[in-house]
Amino acid sequence: MPYLTKEKKAKFFADFGGNAANTGSIEGQIALLTERISQISKHLQANKKDFSTHRGLMQMVGKRKRLLTYLSKHNLQGYRQLIEKLGLRK
């Protein structure tokens, strides 16, 4: 069973990327990674010894961090709006 359906992915890209077909938008990618990170975190709370999933989670967190850094350098206003929408960086 996939973690996200096509409709959910399209909704993320429509909400954050501006268009459902704009799957390359940085904002949409960050929102999608944030959703995956939250789902995997819930999984790891129940399965503490799943080390391979933990490694994948750390890779996703690193990728999201790199995308956020890129966004903050190129579009500071969009970065701030996205952080507030997603509830990151308290």
LINGINOR-V462040 format. One line per field, one symbol per residue. ss: DSSP state (H for helix, E for strand, C for the rest). burial: # if it has 24 or more other ideal C-beta (glycine too) atoms within 12 Angstrom, else .. A space follows every 10 residues. Layout:
BEGIN
ss=???
burial=???
END
This chain:
BEGIN
ss=CCCCCHHHHH HHHHHHHCCC CCCCCHHHHH HHHHHHHHHH HHHHHHCCCC HHHHHHHHHH HHHHHHHHHH HHHHCHHHHH HHHHHHCCCC
burial=........#. .##.###... ....###### #######..# .......... ..#...#..# ...#..##.. #......##. .##..#.#..
END
